[in-house]
Amino acid sequence: MNVTLKNIVITVNSIALIASILWTIKKPDYDSIISTLVLFAALIGLWISKTSKNKELKQNQKSGNNSKNYQAGNDINIQE
């Protein structure tokens, strides 16, 4: 996900979390408590995914004499 889009989603989630907390304070019920917990869990998940670095996969291959190398990013079928 794009960093700017992720920041927008975090901002919207934070606003919804604040509204849900206010709803829980004003009318404590299962609906308001569950929505607060879900929004809080989503915010933590977004924050963790934002701080984790996406590692780029690298592939290296070495072969000997009289051999063939096939390297692909996905599954391949070799028919000889």
Secondary structure, 3 states (H helix, E strand, C coil): CCHHHHHHHHHHHHHHHHHHHHHHHHCCCHHHHHHHHHHHHHHHHHHHHHHCCCCCCCCCCCCCCCCCCCCCCCCCCCCC
